[in-house]
Structures are given as structure tokens and as C-alpha cells.
Amino acid sequence: MTPAGLLELQEAAARPEARPSAAQLLPGAQAAEGIPRLEKLLVSAAARAPRELAGAAVDLLRAGGKRVRPLLVLLSARAAGGHARGRVKLALVAELVHSATLLHGLTRRGLPAPRITYGNAVSVLSGDWLLAASLELALSSRAPGAVEALVRTLRLLVEGEARQIGLRGSTTFTSDDALQIAHLKTGSLFAFCGEAGALAAGAPSSVRAALHDFGLRAGSAFQIADDLLDFEADAATLGKAVLADVAEGKPSLPLAIALKRLPPLREEMGVLLKGLPEDEMRARTRTFAGRLSRTGALGAARRIAEKERDAALAALQRVPPSPTRELLAQVARALLSRSN
């Protein structure tokens, strides 16, 4: 990215009247950082899987997304200064790991679950292969400490998945449960993105720690914002989304807050999870969602997300000032106001 291009992006994002969402800000930053070229590398990496697994891996990577994680690796490397050896490989690692978690998971918004399309065995093995490929890439990046950072991150991701399994079908989870899982499942990978960029740049430990903390908090804010998207729908859609999340062991923060504020919702949710005749289920789900929305839980969850974002921005202040540091701050703000 040319200095002029970076400065133009930073100045556009910094205008108070702009208040950019991710949909507005990220494409420009991604184009400037070479994400379109990275797309080809991602598909190429997935296509090297055994032929029995390649279809699932390639299809998921081609489905795209905003590529927030690789972008954060690339920007963190630039913000950390120094010679960013292996930053592109580590950016690939971040997205491959993210894709692996989706292949291991049960659902993905707007797409058929990989386990439905390809079968559970192929889906799980494809995710395993992507994780193996990510470890190989981290090793070949030759960035000191990158493999160790990735192994720590994978352990946290697995721990987060395990905690979700333990809460599957539960109506008694708390806000602390939801926040801890947000830190483990989303925050940990964002933290890796910040740290990996610093490792690629050979940055001092203080900068590595700052970018790690920035990613952890930004990722947690991102997850809460993602949870809120499921609640910004009509009552019927909201009710179905909430029940599906609970059945799969996804204790979202807005729901946890609502259940604490209005305890009778726990009993109602337990009845709905057991199943009812279709017409009764539809009516009771709509009623449940309406009562949930009136608890004020959405606003409370958004305020917690804003605190996480503010903590991310505070951590970023420990990174030496530069236009790229300011662009990272704008990305963190945009993640909380993204429209999809």
C-alpha cells in the first residue's frame, strides 16, 4: 500500500461526519492491503486438500466474508513497523483457522451448514486439514514465535467450543458465560491477528502485547455485535434464531441479559426447546421474542460491546503513533457498527 493511499483512507475514515460502517470502510482498506490477491491464495491453499475434502474447504473460502482477520494481521504488521517477514502467510493462517472453525461448526449465517452439504465426516476432516495447513503456513512464515502463538490460540478456540457444548440446551447460562465464550472463540483469534502482525514485524514485546490486547477486545466487541444482528429482526425471525442458538449451545450476551432481567423467560424458553405443535410453536415463539425485546437487553449488550471496543482502542494507544494505527482504530469502531 502506498503512503498516499493509506493517508487517504485514514483521512476519510477519521472525518467525524463519516461514522463509517465496516461495509464502507473495510473494502477500501482491503483493496489497499492486497486482500483481493489474498483471496486467490486462500482458494489455492484450500484446493491443495485431498480431493475428498477440497470441495468443502474451497466452497467455504469462496463464500467470502469481509476478511476482517487477515486484514488485521496485515495492518498490525504495518503498525508495528519493521520488516514484516511472513505477514501474508500469517494473514492466510488467520482466515484458514476461521474457516476451519466454521467447517467444524453447525451453522453459518446465510449458507447451508457444511455438515449438511458435505456430511459430518467430510466437514470435520476438512476443518482438520485447514488447521494442519495453517500450522504449516505459520512455520513457513519464519516469523519467530508465530507457531507458538497459533498453538495457544487453537487451544483457546477448542476450549471455547467445549464450553459451548457444555451449555447446549441450557436456559441458565449467564452474561459471564457469554462473555467468556466471546473472548475464547472470537477474541482469541483476533488477538492472534494483532500479535501475528507484530511478530512478522519483529516488534518489541510491549507492542506485541498491545496488539494482542487490541485484538482480544476488538474481537469480543465484534462477537457481541454479531449476536445483536440476530436480535434486530421481526419477532418470528428473532424467536427462531434465539431458539436455534440455544439448542446449539450458543449463549449470546443479549439473551443472557434478558433471561436475568425477566426470569420467567427461562421457563418459557425451556418449553419451546422441548417442541410444540407448529401453530402453537409459532405463536409462542413470537410472544417470547416480543417479551425478550422489551427487557432492554439489546441496549445493555450494545453498551458492553462499546466498553470492549473502548478497551481495544486504549490498548492500541500503546502502539507507536502512525496513520496505520489510526486506521486500525477506525476498523475497530467500524466493526461495531457494521450492517451485515
N, C-alpha and C positions, 0 to 999 in steps of 0.2 A: 504494500500500500504506500502511495506517495505521501510525503508530509502534507502537501496541499490537499489531497483527498481526505486525509484524516482530519485536518483542521476544518474543512468544510462540513464534514459530518458532525464534528464536535460543536461547531458554532450553531448549526441548525438545530441540534438536539438541545442545546443549552438555552434557547430562547424560552422565557417563561410562558409566553403565549402558546408555544407549540404543544407542551404537555404530551410528548409523543407516546403512543402505544407501541407495543412490540411490533404490531403489524406495520407501523410507519417507520420505525427506527431500524429494526433488525435487517430488512432487506438491503439497505444501503451499506450498513456495516459489514454484512456478509459478503456482498459483492466486492467491497474494498479489501476484505481479508482473504479472498480467494475461495470462499465456500463453494461456489459453483464448480470449481476444479476438484474440490474435495469430494463432491458428490460422485464423480466418476471413480475416484479412488475407493470410496466406500463400496460401491456396487462391485467393483473389481475384486475387492477383498472378500466380499460375501460369495462371489461366484467361484472362488477357489475352494469352497467347501466340497465335500464329497457330493456326487450328483444326487444322491438320495435326500440331501439336506439343503442343497443350494437354492432350490425354489423358494422355500420358506424364508431363508435368510435374505435373498435378493428382493423378494416381493416386499418384505417389511422395510428394507432400506430404501427401496424405490418409492415407497409411500410417502417418504419425506417427513415434513415437520420443519420447524424453524431452525433446527440445527443449533440451538442455543448452546449446548455443551461444547461442541468443537469451537464455536466462536469464542467462548470464554477462555478456552485454552490459548487460542491464538492471540487474543487481546491481552491476556495475563502475561504471556511471554513478552509481548511488546512493552507492556507497562513495567515489567520487571527489569528491562534493559539488558544489556549484554548480548552475547552471541546466542541466539535461540536455536541451539542444535536440537534437531529432532522434534520441533514443535508441531510440524504437520502430522508426523506419526502419532504423537500423543493426542492430537485433536481427533484423529481416526479412532484411537483407543476409546476416547470418551463416548463417541457415538456408537461404536460397536458394543460397548458394555451396556449402554442404554437400550439398544435394540435387543440384546440378549435378555435383559430383564422383561421386555415386552413379549418375547417369544416364550419365556418361562411363565408369564402371567396368564390370566384368564381372559381379559378383555383389553380392547384398545378403542378409545372413542372414535366412532365413525367408520370402523373397519371390522370385518369379521375377526373373531378371535383366531389367532394362528392355530391353536389346538383344534378348532372346529374345521378349519380349511384343510389342514395337513394331517390331523391326527395328533394325539398327545405325544406319542413316542418321537415322531419327527420334529415336533415343535420343541420339545425339551432337548433333544440331541442337537438341533440347530442352534439353540441358545448356548449349549455347552461348547459347540465348535466356535462360535463367535467369541466366547470368553477365552478359549485357548488362543485364538488368533490375536486377541487384544494383548495377552501376555507376551506373545511372540513379538508383536509390534513395539511394546514398551521396552523389551530387551534390545531390539534392534535400533531403537531411538538413541541409544548410548547416552541418554541423559542420566547422570548419577542420581540414584535414589528413586527413579521413576517406577521400577518394578516393585520396590518395597511399598511405595505409596499406593500402587494399584492393588497389591495384595491386601493391604489394610482396608482399602475401600471395598473390595469384594467381600471381605469378612463382614463389614458393616451392612452391606446390602443383603447378604444372606440372613443376618440377624434381624433385619427389618422385615424380611419376608416371613421368617419364623414367627415373629411377634404377631404379624397379621393372621397367620394360620391359627395361632392360639386364640384369637378374638373372633374367629369366623362364627357368625350366627349370634354373637353376644349382643345383649342390649344394655350392658352395664359398663361399657368402656368409658373412659374419662378424657378430658381435654389433654391431660398429661400423656395418656396413651397415644392420642392422635398426634401430638407434637413430637413425641419421641420417634414415632414411626416416620413422620415427615423428615426429621433430622437424619434418620438411618437410611431411608430409601431414596430420598431426593437430595437432601442436603449433603450427604456424604459424597455423592458423585459430583455435585457442583464444587464441593471442597477440593476434590481431586483435580478438577479442571483448573482451579486457581493455582493450586500447588504445582501441578504438572507444568503449567506455563512458566512458573518461577524456576522450576528445576531445569527446564530446557534452556532458560536464560542464564543459568549459573548464578542466580541471585543469592544474596546472603540469607541466613536463616530467618532474620527478622521479616524480610519481605516475603519469604515463603510462608511463614506463619500468618502474615497479614492477608495474603491472597487465599490461603486455605480458609481462614475465618470468614473472609468476604464471601467465598463460595458457599460455605455451610449455611450462612444466614440468608443469602440470596436464594439458595435452593429451597430452603424452608418456606420463605415467603412465596416463592413460585408454586410450591405444592399447595399451600393454603388457597392461593388464588385459583389454582386448578380445581380444588374442591368446591370453591364458591361457584364456579361455572355450572356445576351440576344443580345448584340451587336457584340459578337465575333462569327459571323456566316456568311454564304453566304448571298448575297443581298436579295434573295427571302425570306429566313427564317427570316432575320432581319426585313424586312418590315412587315411581318405578325405579328411578336412578338411586334413590336413597336405599330402598329395599335390596336392590341388586348389590350395592356396595356392602351392606351389612352381611348379606348372605355369603359374600366372597371374603369377608373379613377385612373390610376397608373402613376403619373407624375415622371418618372425616371429622375435622375440627368443628365445622358448623353444626353437625349433627350432635356431637358430644356436648356442645354448649346448650343446644336446645333441650336435650334429654335432662340435663342438670336443672335447667330453668323450669321445665314443666315435666316432673317425674311421671305423671300418668302416660306420657308418650311412650315410655318403656314398655308398659303393658300392652298398649295398642300395637306397638311395633312387633312385640312377641307374637301376638295373634296373627298379624299379617304375614309374618315369616312362616307360620305353620301352614298357610294356604287356606283359601276360601273359594267358594263358587265364583266364577268370573265376574258376574254383575256386582255381587257384594264386595268382592275384592276391589273393583274399580271405584266404587263409591267410597269405601272406607279408606282407600289409598288417597283419594282426593281430599277427604276430610283431614286425614293425618297430615298431609303436606301443608294444608292451609293453616292448621294449628301450629305446625313447626315454624312456618314463615312468620307468624305473629309473635314469636318469642323474642325477636330481636337478635337471634343468634348470628345472622349473616353479618350484621354491622359489627358485632363483637369479634367475630372471626376476622373480619377485614382489619380491624384495629390491631389485632395480634400480628397479622401479616405485615402491617405497616411498621410495627416495632421490630420485626425481624429484618425488614428492609433497612430501617434506620441503623440497626446494629451492623448490617453489611456495609453500609456507607461509612460508618465510624471505623470499621476495620480497614477500609480502603484508604483512609487518611494516613495510615502508617506506611503506605507505599509512596515513594518519591513523586512529587507533582509532575504531571505531563498531560498533554492532550489525550493520550490513550487512557490514563487513569480517569479522566473526566468522562470519557466515552463509556468506560466500564460502569461508572456511576449511573449514567443515563440508561444503560441497558438494564441495570438492576431496578431502576424506577419503572422502566417500561414493562418489565415482566409482571409487575403488579397491576398494570392497567391494560394488559393485553386483551384483545376482543375475542380470541379463539385459541 
